[in-house]
């Protein structure tokens, strides 16, 4: 009976204290913030693109995520997310296919990390140039955007609000991720 109690105590302690550290070793990227509310939608197709300025809050920018509509799964063509620095140089181009996008999907556009991204301004452009009025993609945006999200534009027209996006960053080190998890966990416990 005493062995069962000790086995249970050790199993619980292992699950609470050691297992989170082991699972943290598999983390490849970390979101900077939570996704802002999904309040409105702008449709992109043909020459109608949507662009968004933002400032990276961490180094090692490795992805951008947003929620996209594909009404009735009509769009089965390629669409692109292009990432530019503040001088207008294209840094990354990510191609995605509409056939892989369900209506209201949270899409992660992942790319090779940009090493010195902290505090730098970027502009993303989402385009669906091969789509027509029947093959629109809807991009969710919000009027209550975070401070690090700048000006949004639909085509050439500036808009209020910002795309409901989340940036992802590659962790500096696995040990740093484990330390952050345990310090966050302990501060909540105390």
C-alpha positions as CSV (number, residue, x, y, z in Angstrom):
1,X,0.0,0.0,0.0
2,X,2.8,2.4,0.9
3,X,4.6,1.7,-2.4
4,X,1.4,2.6,-4.3
5,X,1.2,5.9,-2.5
6,X,4.9,6.7,-3.2
7,X,4.5,5.7,-6.8
8,X,1.5,8.0,-7.1
9,X,3.3,10.9,-5.5
10,X,6.3,10.5,-7.7
11,X,4.2,10.2,-10.8
12,X,2.3,13.4,-9.9
13,X,5.5,15.3,-9.1
14,X,7.1,14.1,-12.3
15,X,4.1,15.2,-14.3
16,X,3.9,18.6,-12.7
17,X,7.6,19.5,-12.5
18,X,9.6,17.6,-15.0
19,X,7.2,16.8,-17.9
20,X,6.6,20.5,-18.9
21,X,10.4,20.9,-19.3
22,X,10.7,17.8,-21.5
23,X,7.7,18.9,-23.6
24,X,9.1,22.4,-24.0
25,X,12.1,20.9,-26.0
26,X,9.7,20.4,-28.9
27,X,8.7,24.1,-29.2
28,X,9.8,25.5,-32.6
29,X,8.2,28.9,-32.5
30,X,6.4,31.1,-29.9
31,X,3.5,33.5,-30.6
32,X,4.2,37.1,-29.5
33,X,0.6,37.9,-28.5
34,X,-2.9,36.6,-28.7
35,X,-4.9,37.2,-31.9
36,X,-7.0,40.4,-31.8
37,X,-10.8,40.0,-32.2
38,X,-12.2,39.1,-35.6
39,X,-14.5,42.0,-36.2
40,X,-14.7,42.6,-40.0
41,X,-13.7,41.0,-43.3
42,X,-12.0,42.4,-46.5
43,X,-12.2,40.3,-49.6
44,X,-9.1,40.0,-51.8
45,X,-9.0,38.9,-55.4
46,X,-7.4,40.0,-58.6
47,X,-5.9,43.5,-58.2
48,X,-7.4,43.9,-54.7
49,X,-4.7,43.2,-52.1
50,X,-4.5,43.9,-48.4
51,X,-1.3,45.2,-46.8
52,X,-0.4,45.7,-43.1
53,X,2.5,47.5,-41.4
54,X,3.8,46.1,-38.1
55,X,6.8,46.3,-35.8
56,X,8.3,43.0,-34.7
57,X,8.4,42.9,-30.9
58,X,11.0,40.0,-30.8
59,X,14.0,38.9,-32.7
60,X,14.0,35.8,-34.9
61,X,10.7,36.6,-36.7
62,X,9.7,33.3,-38.2
63,X,6.0,33.5,-39.1
64,X,2.7,35.4,-39.3
65,X,-0.7,33.9,-38.7
66,X,-4.2,35.3,-39.5
67,X,-7.7,34.0,-40.0
68,X,-8.8,33.7,-43.6
69,X,-12.2,32.9,-45.1
70,X,-12.6,30.8,-48.2
71,X,-16.4,31.0,-48.7
72,X,-17.8,27.6,-49.8
73,X,-14.2,26.5,-50.5
74,X,-14.5,28.1,-53.9
75,X,-10.9,29.4,-54.1
76,X,-8.5,26.6,-55.0
77,X,-5.8,28.7,-56.5
78,X,-2.5,30.0,-55.1
79,X,-2.3,33.1,-53.0
80,X,0.7,34.9,-51.6
81,X,2.0,36.6,-48.5
82,X,4.9,38.9,-49.3
83,X,7.0,40.4,-46.5
84,X,8.9,43.6,-47.0
85,X,11.2,45.6,-44.8
86,X,10.8,49.3,-44.3
87,X,13.0,50.1,-47.3
88,X,10.6,48.1,-49.6
89,X,12.9,45.1,-50.1
90,X,11.0,41.8,-50.4
91,X,12.4,39.6,-47.6
92,X,10.1,36.5,-47.9
93,X,7.4,35.3,-50.3
94,X,5.1,32.5,-49.0
95,X,2.8,30.7,-51.4
96,X,-0.3,29.0,-50.1
97,X,-3.1,27.2,-52.0
98,X,-6.8,28.0,-51.4
99,X,-7.6,24.3,-51.7
100,X,-6.0,23.9,-48.2
101,X,-8.0,26.7,-46.6
102,X,-11.3,25.9,-45.0
103,X,-13.7,28.7,-44.3
104,X,-12.5,30.7,-41.3
105,X,-9.1,28.9,-41.1
106,X,-6.3,30.1,-38.9
107,X,-3.4,30.1,-41.3
108,X,0.3,30.2,-40.2
109,X,2.7,31.6,-42.9
110,X,6.0,30.2,-41.6
111,X,9.4,31.1,-43.1
112,X,13.1,31.1,-42.3
113,X,13.8,33.3,-39.3
114,X,14.8,36.9,-39.7
115,X,17.6,37.3,-37.2
116,X,17.6,41.0,-36.3
117,X,13.9,41.6,-36.4
118,X,13.3,43.1,-33.0
119,X,12.0,46.7,-33.2
120,X,12.1,46.8,-37.0
121,X,9.2,47.7,-39.2
122,X,7.8,45.4,-41.8
123,X,5.0,45.4,-44.3
124,X,3.1,42.3,-45.4
125,X,1.0,42.1,-48.5
126,X,-1.6,39.4,-49.0
127,X,-2.6,38.9,-52.6
128,X,-4.9,36.6,-54.5
129,X,-4.0,37.7,-58.0
130,X,-5.3,34.5,-59.7
131,X,-8.7,34.7,-58.1
132,X,-11.8,36.5,-59.5
133,X,-15.0,37.7,-57.9
134,X,-16.2,34.1,-57.5
135,X,-12.9,33.0,-55.9
136,X,-12.5,35.6,-53.2
137,X,-10.6,35.1,-50.0
138,X,-11.7,37.1,-46.9
139,X,-9.2,38.5,-44.5
140,X,-10.4,39.2,-41.0
141,X,-9.4,42.6,-39.4
142,X,-10.1,44.4,-36.2
143,X,-10.6,48.0,-35.2
144,X,-9.0,47.4,-31.8
145,X,-5.5,46.6,-33.0
146,X,-2.4,46.3,-30.7
147,X,0.0,49.3,-30.6
148,X,2.7,47.4,-32.6
149,X,0.4,47.0,-35.6
150,X,0.5,50.0,-37.9
151,X,-1.4,51.2,-41.0
152,X,-3.6,48.8,-43.0
153,X,-4.4,49.4,-46.7
154,X,-6.8,47.8,-49.1
155,X,-5.3,48.2,-52.5
156,X,-4.0,51.7,-52.4
157,X,-6.7,53.0,-49.9
158,X,-5.6,53.3,-46.3
159,X,-8.1,51.7,-43.8
160,X,-8.9,52.0,-40.2
161,X,-8.0,49.0,-38.0
162,X,-5.5,46.3,-38.7
163,X,-5.4,42.6,-39.8
164,X,-6.1,40.3,-36.9
165,X,-2.6,38.8,-37.0
166,X,-0.1,37.1,-34.7
167,X,3.6,37.1,-35.2
168,X,5.7,34.0,-34.4
169,X,9.3,34.1,-33.2
170,X,11.9,31.3,-33.0
171,X,13.2,30.9,-29.4
172,X,16.7,32.0,-28.7
173,X,17.5,28.8,-26.9
174,X,15.6,25.7,-25.6
175,X,16.9,26.5,-22.1
176,X,15.4,30.0,-22.3
177,X,12.0,28.5,-23.2
178,X,12.1,26.1,-20.3
179,X,13.1,28.8,-17.9
180,X,10.3,31.1,-19.1
181,X,7.7,28.3,-18.7
182,X,8.9,27.4,-15.2
183,X,9.1,31.1,-14.1
184,X,5.6,31.8,-15.5
185,X,4.3,28.7,-13.8
186,X,5.9,29.4,-10.5
187,X,4.7,33.1,-10.5
188,X,1.1,31.9,-11.0
189,X,1.4,29.2,-8.4
190,X,2.7,31.7,-5.8
